[in-house]
Structure formats: structure tokens, C-alpha cells
Amino acid sequence: MTKGMTLGKLDRQRFAFFWAVVMIAGLLVSKFLVSIAIWLLIIISCFSWSWMEKWPSVRYVGDLRGFRRAPVFWVVTLSFFVALASALYSPWTSFFWDHLRVRIPYLILPIAFYQLPVFTKKQFWALFLCYIIFASLVASGVLIHYMMNYRAMTIAMGQGRHIPVPVDHIRFSLHLAFCVVAGLEFLSDRNLAALFSDDPARQKTLYRVVAVLTFFLFVALHIFSVRTGLLGLYACLIYRSLLYVYRSRRWATGAAALALIAAIPLTAYRFMPAFRLKVDYTLWDWGKSREGAGKDYSDSERLVSMEVGRAVGDQNPWIGVGLGSLPERSEKIYAARYPGLPFKTPHNQFIFLYAATGLVGVGLFIFAFFFPLLYRAAFRSPLFLQFHLIVFLSLLSEDALEVSIGIVFYVFWLCVFLNQYKDGLAEINRSRVA
């Protein structure tokens, strides 16, 4: 009998779960952790090894042939290849290479998660519980720092700035919104706590902890007052209310829930100075935009960037001007129409793609974005649908999938869901759905 240690399917699953947890932590605090986790996940997905005596034995266990027969996974890679194809008709500038590099997760994470063993339902929800806990810890630290510098930071928010956070503030707000949604989904299913303990008392304790953390993150998101995250959160709350009415036919309760949702921001405006200042600044900025003062205010500059992006796309509507040519073409329009205003990429994902890759690129992106949601009626999973809703709404005011941390946030959680399709599974955690 040969003595040794073998990394089999079960161990690969545990290793993958560990590095998925590291990925979640990295998304909230460190790009370095994200980079490490991505490459280790792809290594774990492709190789199995055993340690026999002094020398390790490595064996390839990947299944790229099977990946080609899994459209819900390979369709995610389209965004990488669309950007790559624009190299055929635009220069290979540093802008092109930068935007191609940040798209690498589109290529490797779907391959990794297709080849990894399927996470158990307990592991699936454990990832979300870790997400909620990590987000709560980070948000607590940020709020403590805010309270220690309350006056200076509140004044800064009234001038259109934001509370400093470890990562990009817009992506951080999306994290908090998704955590709140995941927390509400966990709390709405009394069977989920049984995955972690058979003791009713411990189950009740787990629900209480999740409820407290979910409420804390809900309040924290309003204090941070980042509109992208708030928009996604309230869209999900409205969806959940409408879904409840559809299932229960309790119209009065649904109407009361919608009224409560409408009352929450009004209450926050009244009692949260940071939220009130952010709303007032936004309204003031929009007013300045209508006066044509776009070069002096942040929201106005966003609108200008979208207008310039549309103008660039109109130069070649079908395939765009190419990623490599986008800065040069945009700067010419800025110089002609908005002299003195610096070049900014369009603050809208669809306009960015229209300018760089044309209607063909936009069409392929929309197909790749919605196909996983429609595949085998995956939209019947409330959490999966709400994830798409949060991401989609963020794309309307940001080129959110043109930065590395935004791409990893989207592709990682998408692949966590899609991993549930392995071995012919036809559902994504929708045991509660009829």
C-alpha cells in the first residue's frame, strides 16, 4: 500500500471554497487578494495532485471539451473576445491593452468554475454569510473613521465627495446592496439555518445575527449615500414586494410594503445629514447641468461623457471605432465641443461599448448578460435575478465593467451561481420556488 496524500475531488472543493472566501474578502479590501484567489482557483480547477514520498505527482483534471458544450459558461467569455476583436481595426494602444487585461476574468473564471466540483448548498450560502460578515466589519471600520472626522467629511459630502472606503466607493455600495439582498433572502427561508446546525436554538441565533447585520448594512448604505448602490437596493426591495404580492395575493400588505419603501428615503433625508447633503448636492448639480455648467460639476461631466461617447459611436455605428481609437476620437470631440474639459470614458456601459465596438458589440454584450438569467429559467431564482438587477442598473450610470474590480465582482458572483448548473442541475438555489 502506497502512502501519500492525494488532493481529490472533495479536497479540491474545499480548497476552492476557501479561496472563494478569500476572493470575497479581497473584493472588499484588497485587489492583491483578488488576484491571488483568481489564479489559485484556476489552478485548483485544472489540476489534482498527490504527494507520494518525496515527489508530488500532478494530474490534469480539467474538462475544456465539456466547457465548450456548456453555453451558459462560455457565453460569459464573449465580452473578452469582443474587445479583442476590436484590435483588428484600431491601434494597439496602452488604453486597448489596459482594457483587454482587466477583461481576463471574463475568460478564466468561467473556465475555473465550470471545472470545479459543485459547491454544496451549505457552501453556497456560507459564501454569502461570509460576504455579509466581511462587509459588516469593513463598513464598521469606515463608519468609525467617519464619526472620528464627522464635521470635515460631512462638509465634503455636501461638496459632492464621498466617505473614503478601502475600494472604489461605487463598487463598495454595490457590495452593501447585494449583501442586504442576500441577507433578506436568507431570512425569508427558515430552512436555510438548518444547513448549519440541527439545534433550533443555534438556528434562531444565526437568524438573529444575520438580521442585525443586514439591518446594519442597510443603514450604512444610506449613510454612505452612494446613489448607484441605493438605486439597486430599492429596485430589489420593490421587486421583492411585487413578488410577494404575486405569490400571496395580499394586495393590502403589498401596498403597505411599497409605501414603507417610499417612506424610508424620506425618513433618511430628515434624520441623516450625510444622506440629506448628498441629495441636495445632486439636485443642485443637475440644476447646474441644465444651465450648461458641465465643466465644473461631477454629474454634469458624466452627462457630457455620455454625449461624447454617443458622438464617437455614431462615426461607425455597427462596429465602433475600436478600443484603441476611443481616447483619440473622444478627445477630438471634447476639444471641439467642450474645450478645457478632460477626456473621460462614457459613464454608461452601453454607450462605452457602442463607441468602442458598435451595435454589434452592444448586442453581444446584452446577449451574454441576459443569457445566464434566461438559461433554464434561472430568473426564477429571486437572488440571481436581484443580482442581475443591481448590476444592470449600475451599468446605466457607470462603465462599471471596464474596471478590474467591477468585472471581478460581476463575473465571480455570476460564476458562483452558474457553478450550481454543473452535473446537469436545472436550478440555482430555488428550492422555495414552485
C-alpha positions as CSV (number, residue, x, y, z in Angstrom):
1,M,0.0,0.0,0.0
2,T,1.5,3.3,-1.1
3,K,1.5,6.0,1.5
4,G,0.8,9.6,0.4
5,M,-1.6,12.4,0.3
6,T,-4.0,13.0,-2.6
7,L,-5.9,16.1,-3.4
8,G,-9.1,14.5,-4.7
9,K,-12.5,15.9,-5.7
10,L,-13.7,16.6,-2.2
11,D,-10.4,18.4,-1.2
12,R,-10.5,20.4,-4.4
13,Q,-14.0,21.5,-3.5
14,R,-12.8,22.6,0.0
15,F,-9.8,24.4,-1.4
16,A,-12.0,26.2,-3.9
17,F,-14.4,27.2,-1.2
18,F,-11.5,28.6,0.9
19,W,-10.2,30.7,-2.0
20,A,-13.6,31.9,-2.9
21,V,-13.9,33.2,0.7
22,V,-10.5,34.9,0.2
23,M,-11.9,36.4,-3.1
24,I,-14.8,37.8,-1.2
25,A,-12.5,39.5,1.3
26,G,-10.4,40.8,-1.5
27,L,-13.3,42.4,-3.3
28,L,-14.0,44.4,-0.1
29,V,-10.4,45.4,0.8
30,S,-7.6,44.3,-1.5
31,K,-7.1,43.8,-5.2
32,F,-4.0,41.8,-4.3
33,L,-6.1,39.1,-2.6
34,V,-8.4,39.1,-5.6
35,S,-5.5,38.4,-8.0
36,I,-4.1,35.6,-5.9
37,A,-7.6,34.0,-5.5
38,I,-8.3,34.1,-9.2
39,W,-5.2,32.3,-10.2
40,L,-5.4,29.7,-7.5
41,L,-9.0,29.0,-8.4
42,I,-8.0,28.3,-12.0
43,I,-5.1,26.1,-10.8
44,I,-7.3,24.1,-8.4
45,S,-9.9,23.7,-11.2
46,C,-7.4,22.3,-13.7
47,F,-5.1,20.1,-11.6
48,S,-5.2,17.4,-9.0
49,W,-2.0,16.3,-7.3
50,S,-0.8,13.6,-4.8
51,W,2.2,13.7,-2.6
52,M,4.0,10.3,-2.8
53,E,7.1,10.0,-0.7
54,K,9.4,12.9,-1.7
55,W,7.9,14.0,-5.1
56,P,4.5,15.4,-5.9
57,S,2.5,13.9,-8.8
58,V,0.4,16.4,-10.7
59,R,-2.5,15.3,-12.9
60,Y,-4.6,17.4,-15.2
61,V,-8.3,17.1,-14.5
62,G,-9.7,19.9,-16.5
63,D,-12.6,19.5,-18.9
64,L,-12.2,22.1,-21.6
65,R,-14.1,19.8,-24.1
66,G,-17.1,19.8,-21.7
67,F,-16.7,23.6,-21.3
68,R,-17.4,24.0,-25.0
69,R,-20.7,22.2,-24.6
70,A,-21.8,24.4,-21.7
71,P,-23.1,27.6,-23.3
72,V,-24.2,29.2,-20.0
73,F,-20.5,29.3,-19.1
74,W,-18.7,30.1,-22.4
75,V,-21.2,32.8,-23.2
76,V,-19.6,34.8,-20.4
77,T,-16.3,34.9,-22.3
78,L,-17.8,36.9,-25.2
79,S,-17.0,40.2,-23.5
80,F,-13.3,39.4,-23.7
81,F,-13.4,38.3,-27.3
82,V,-15.5,41.3,-28.5
83,A,-12.8,43.6,-27.0
84,L,-10.1,41.5,-28.6
85,A,-11.7,41.7,-32.0
86,S,-11.6,45.5,-32.0
87,A,-7.8,45.1,-32.3
88,L,-8.4,44.2,-36.0
89,Y,-9.5,47.8,-36.8
90,S,-7.9,50.0,-34.1
91,P,-4.4,50.7,-32.9
92,W,-2.9,48.5,-30.1
93,T,-2.5,51.5,-27.7
94,S,-1.9,51.2,-23.9
95,F,-5.6,52.0,-23.5
96,F,-6.5,48.9,-25.5
97,W,-4.1,46.7,-23.6
98,D,-5.3,48.0,-20.3
99,H,-9.0,47.3,-21.1
100,L,-8.1,43.9,-22.5
101,R,-6.1,43.0,-19.4
102,V,-8.9,43.8,-17.0
103,R,-11.2,41.6,-19.0
104,I,-9.1,38.4,-18.3
105,P,-11.6,37.3,-15.5
106,Y,-14.2,37.0,-18.2
107,L,-12.0,34.3,-19.7
108,I,-10.6,32.4,-16.8
109,L,-13.3,32.5,-14.1
110,P,-16.0,30.7,-16.2
111,I,-13.5,28.0,-17.1
112,A,-12.4,27.7,-13.4
113,F,-15.9,27.4,-12.0
114,Y,-17.1,25.0,-14.7
115,Q,-14.2,22.6,-13.9
116,L,-14.5,22.9,-10.1
117,P,-16.7,20.5,-8.2
118,V,-20.2,21.8,-7.4
119,F,-20.5,23.7,-4.2
120,T,-22.9,22.2,-1.8
121,K,-26.0,24.2,-0.8
122,K,-24.4,24.8,2.6
123,Q,-21.2,26.1,1.0
124,F,-23.2,28.3,-1.4
125,W,-24.9,30.0,1.5
126,A,-21.8,30.0,3.6
127,L,-20.2,32.2,0.9
128,F,-23.0,34.7,1.3
129,L,-22.8,34.7,5.1
130,C,-19.1,35.3,4.9
131,Y,-19.8,38.2,2.5
132,I,-22.3,39.7,4.9
133,I,-19.9,39.4,7.9
134,F,-16.9,40.8,6.0
135,A,-18.9,43.7,4.6
136,S,-20.2,44.5,8.1
137,L,-16.7,44.5,9.5
138,V,-15.4,46.8,6.8
139,A,-18.4,49.1,7.0
140,S,-18.0,49.3,10.8
141,G,-14.4,50.5,10.3
142,V,-15.4,53.0,7.7
143,L,-18.2,54.4,9.9
144,I,-15.8,54.7,12.9
145,H,-13.4,56.7,10.8
146,Y,-16.3,58.8,9.6
147,M,-17.5,59.5,13.1
148,M,-14.0,60.5,14.2
149,N,-13.9,63.0,11.3
150,Y,-17.6,63.8,11.2
151,R,-17.5,67.5,10.6
152,A,-14.9,67.5,7.8
153,M,-16.4,64.5,6.0
154,T,-19.9,65.8,6.2
155,I,-18.9,69.1,4.7
156,A,-17.0,67.2,2.0
157,M,-20.1,65.2,1.1
158,G,-22.0,68.4,0.7
159,Q,-19.5,69.3,-2.0
160,G,-20.1,66.1,-3.9
161,R,-17.3,63.9,-2.4
162,H,-17.8,60.6,-0.7
163,I,-16.8,58.8,2.5
164,P,-13.4,57.1,2.0
165,V,-13.7,53.3,1.7
166,P,-11.0,50.7,1.1
167,V,-12.1,50.1,-2.5
168,D,-13.9,52.2,-5.1
169,H,-16.9,53.8,-3.4
170,I,-19.4,52.8,-6.1
171,R,-18.4,49.2,-6.1
172,F,-18.5,49.2,-2.3
173,S,-22.1,50.5,-2.4
174,L,-23.0,47.6,-4.7
175,H,-21.4,45.2,-2.3
176,L,-23.5,46.5,0.5
177,A,-26.7,46.5,-1.6
178,F,-26.1,42.9,-2.6
179,C,-25.3,41.9,1.0
180,V,-28.6,43.3,2.1
181,V,-30.5,41.5,-0.6
182,A,-28.7,38.2,0.2
183,G,-29.5,38.7,3.9
184,L,-33.1,39.3,3.2
185,E,-33.2,36.2,1.1
186,F,-31.6,34.1,3.8
187,L,-34.0,35.5,6.4
188,S,-37.1,34.7,4.2
189,D,-36.3,30.9,4.2
190,R,-36.5,29.3,7.6
191,N,-35.0,26.1,6.2
192,L,-31.6,27.6,5.4
193,A,-30.3,27.8,9.0
194,A,-30.8,24.1,9.3
195,L,-27.9,23.7,6.8
196,F,-25.5,25.0,9.5
197,S,-27.0,23.4,12.7
198,D,-29.6,20.9,13.8
199,D,-30.1,22.8,17.1
200,P,-33.2,25.1,16.9
201,A,-31.6,27.5,19.4
202,R,-28.5,27.9,17.3
203,Q,-30.6,28.3,14.2
204,K,-32.5,31.1,15.9
205,T,-29.2,32.7,17.0
206,L,-27.9,32.6,13.4
207,Y,-31.1,34.2,12.1
208,R,-30.8,37.0,14.7
209,V,-27.2,37.7,13.8
210,V,-28.0,37.8,10.1
211,A,-31.0,40.1,10.8
212,V,-28.8,42.5,12.8
213,L,-26.0,42.6,10.2
214,T,-28.5,43.0,7.3
215,F,-30.2,46.0,9.1
216,F,-26.8,47.5,9.9
217,L,-25.6,47.3,6.3
218,F,-29.0,48.8,5.2
219,V,-28.4,51.8,7.5
220,A,-24.7,52.1,6.5
221,L,-25.6,52.2,2.8
222,H,-27.8,55.2,3.5
223,I,-25.1,56.9,5.5
224,F,-22.6,56.4,2.7
225,S,-25.3,57.7,0.3
226,V,-23.8,56.4,-2.9
227,R,-26.7,56.6,-5.4
228,T,-25.7,53.6,-7.5
229,G,-26.0,51.2,-4.6
230,L,-29.1,52.8,-3.3
231,L,-30.8,52.6,-6.7
232,G,-30.0,48.9,-6.9
233,L,-31.2,48.2,-3.4
234,Y,-34.5,50.0,-3.7
235,A,-35.2,48.3,-7.1
236,C,-34.7,45.0,-5.4
237,L,-37.0,46.0,-2.5
238,I,-39.7,46.9,-4.9
239,Y,-39.2,43.6,-6.8
240,R,-39.4,41.6,-3.6
241,S,-42.7,43.4,-2.7
242,L,-44.2,42.8,-6.1
243,L,-43.1,39.2,-5.9
244,Y,-44.7,38.8,-2.5
245,V,-48.0,40.2,-3.8
246,Y,-47.9,37.9,-6.8
247,R,-47.3,34.8,-4.7
248,S,-49.6,35.7,-1.8
249,R,-52.3,37.8,-3.5
250,R,-52.2,40.0,-0.4
251,W,-52.7,43.3,-2.1
252,A,-53.1,45.4,1.1
253,T,-49.8,44.1,2.6
254,G,-48.0,44.7,-0.7
255,A,-49.3,48.2,-0.9
256,A,-48.2,48.9,2.7
257,A,-44.7,47.5,1.9
258,L,-44.4,49.8,-1.1
259,A,-45.5,52.7,1.0
260,L,-42.9,51.8,3.6
261,I,-40.2,51.6,0.9
262,A,-41.1,55.1,-0.3
263,A,-41.1,56.4,3.2
264,I,-37.6,55.1,4.1
265,P,-35.6,57.6,1.9
266,L,-37.8,60.4,3.1
267,T,-37.0,59.5,6.7
268,A,-33.3,59.2,5.9
269,Y,-33.4,62.7,4.3
270,R,-34.9,64.0,7.5
271,F,-32.7,62.3,10.1
272,M,-29.4,61.5,8.3
273,P,-27.3,64.7,7.5
274,A,-25.0,62.8,5.1
275,F,-27.9,61.5,3.1
276,R,-29.6,64.9,3.0
277,L,-26.4,66.7,1.9
278,K,-25.9,64.1,-0.9
279,V,-29.5,64.6,-2.2
280,D,-29.2,68.4,-2.0
281,Y,-25.9,68.3,-3.9
282,T,-27.3,66.0,-6.6
283,L,-30.3,68.3,-7.2
284,W,-28.0,71.4,-7.3
285,D,-25.6,69.7,-9.7
286,W,-28.5,68.7,-12.0
287,G,-29.6,72.3,-12.0
288,K,-26.1,73.5,-12.9
289,S,-26.1,70.9,-15.8
290,R,-29.3,72.4,-17.2
291,E,-27.5,75.8,-17.1
292,G,-24.7,74.4,-19.2
293,A,-22.0,74.5,-16.5
294,G,-20.9,70.9,-17.3
295,K,-17.2,71.5,-17.0
296,D,-17.4,72.4,-13.3
297,Y,-19.5,69.7,-11.7
298,S,-19.2,65.9,-11.4
299,D,-22.7,64.8,-12.5
300,S,-22.6,67.2,-15.4
301,E,-19.3,65.8,-16.6
302,R,-20.9,62.3,-16.5
303,L,-23.6,63.5,-18.9
304,V,-21.0,65.1,-21.1
305,S,-19.0,61.9,-21.3
306,M,-22.2,60.0,-22.4
307,E,-22.9,62.6,-25.1
308,V,-19.3,62.4,-26.4
309,G,-19.5,58.6,-26.3
310,R,-22.6,58.6,-28.5
311,A,-21.0,61.0,-30.9
312,V,-17.9,58.7,-31.2
313,G,-20.1,55.7,-31.8
314,D,-22.1,57.5,-34.5
315,Q,-18.9,57.7,-36.5
316,N,-19.0,53.9,-37.0
317,P,-22.4,52.6,-35.6
318,W,-22.0,48.9,-36.5
319,I,-18.6,48.0,-35.1
320,G,-17.5,51.2,-33.3
321,V,-14.1,52.9,-33.6
322,G,-12.3,50.2,-31.6
323,L,-10.9,50.3,-28.1
324,G,-7.6,51.6,-29.2
325,S,-9.1,54.6,-31.0
326,L,-11.6,55.6,-28.4
327,P,-9.5,58.1,-26.4
328,E,-8.2,59.8,-29.5
329,R,-11.6,60.1,-31.1
330,S,-13.2,61.3,-27.9
331,E,-10.5,63.9,-27.2
332,K,-11.2,65.5,-30.6
333,I,-14.9,65.9,-29.8
334,Y,-14.0,67.2,-26.3
335,A,-11.7,69.8,-27.9
336,A,-14.3,70.9,-30.3
337,R,-17.4,71.0,-28.1
338,Y,-16.0,71.2,-24.5
339,P,-12.6,72.9,-24.6
340,G,-10.7,72.6,-21.3
341,L,-12.7,69.6,-20.2
342,P,-10.5,66.4,-19.7
343,F,-11.4,63.2,-21.5
344,K,-13.5,60.7,-19.6
345,T,-14.8,57.4,-20.7
346,P,-18.6,57.3,-21.1
347,H,-20.2,56.8,-17.7
348,N,-22.6,54.3,-19.2
349,Q,-21.6,50.7,-20.1
350,F,-23.8,50.5,-23.1
351,I,-22.6,53.8,-24.5
352,F,-19.0,52.9,-23.9
353,L,-19.5,49.6,-25.8
354,Y,-21.4,51.5,-28.6
355,A,-18.4,53.8,-29.0
356,A,-15.8,51.1,-28.9
357,T,-17.5,48.1,-30.5
358,G,-20.6,49.5,-32.1
359,L,-24.1,47.9,-32.2
360,V,-22.6,44.5,-32.8
361,G,-20.6,44.7,-29.5
362,V,-23.6,46.1,-27.6
363,G,-25.8,43.3,-28.9
364,L,-23.3,40.6,-28.0
365,F,-22.9,42.1,-24.5
366,I,-26.6,42.2,-23.9
367,F,-26.9,38.6,-25.1
368,A,-24.1,37.5,-22.8
369,F,-25.5,39.4,-19.9
370,F,-29.1,38.1,-20.1
371,F,-28.5,34.5,-21.4
372,P,-27.4,33.1,-18.0
373,L,-30.6,34.6,-16.5
374,L,-32.8,33.0,-19.1
375,Y,-31.0,29.7,-19.3
376,R,-33.3,27.0,-17.9
377,A,-35.5,29.8,-16.4
378,A,-32.8,30.8,-13.9
379,F,-34.7,34.1,-13.4
380,R,-37.0,32.1,-11.1
381,S,-34.3,32.3,-8.5
382,P,-35.1,35.6,-6.7
383,L,-31.5,36.1,-5.5
384,F,-30.0,35.5,-9.0
385,L,-32.5,37.9,-10.6
386,Q,-31.8,40.6,-8.0
387,F,-28.0,40.2,-8.6
388,H,-28.6,40.9,-12.2
389,L,-30.9,43.9,-11.4
390,I,-28.3,45.5,-9.2
391,V,-25.5,45.1,-11.8
392,F,-27.7,46.2,-14.7
393,L,-28.8,49.4,-13.0
394,S,-25.2,50.2,-12.2
395,L,-24.3,50.0,-15.9
396,L,-26.7,52.9,-16.7
397,S,-24.7,55.4,-14.8
398,E,-21.2,53.9,-14.9
399,D,-18.9,52.0,-17.2
400,A,-18.8,49.5,-14.3
401,L,-17.5,46.6,-16.3
402,E,-14.5,48.5,-17.6
403,V,-12.6,48.4,-14.3
404,S,-11.0,45.3,-12.9
405,I,-12.8,45.2,-9.5
406,G,-16.1,45.8,-11.2
407,I,-15.6,42.9,-13.6
408,V,-14.4,40.5,-10.9
409,F,-17.4,41.4,-8.7
410,Y,-19.8,40.6,-11.6
411,V,-18.1,37.6,-13.0
412,F,-17.2,36.0,-9.7
413,W,-20.7,36.0,-8.3
414,L,-22.2,35.1,-11.6
415,C,-19.9,32.0,-11.7
416,V,-20.8,31.1,-8.1
417,F,-24.4,30.9,-9.3
418,L,-23.6,29.1,-12.5
419,N,-21.5,26.5,-10.7
420,Q,-24.8,25.2,-9.4
421,Y,-25.6,24.1,-13.0
422,K,-22.8,21.5,-13.0
423,D,-23.7,17.8,-13.4
424,G,-26.9,18.7,-15.2
425,L,-28.6,20.6,-12.4
426,A,-31.5,22.6,-13.6
427,E,-31.9,25.1,-10.8
428,I,-29.9,27.7,-8.9
429,N,-30.9,27.5,-5.3
430,R,-34.6,27.8,-6.0
431,S,-35.9,25.1,-3.7
432,R,-38.6,27.6,-2.5
433,V,-39.9,28.4,-5.9
434,A,-42.8,26.4,-7.3
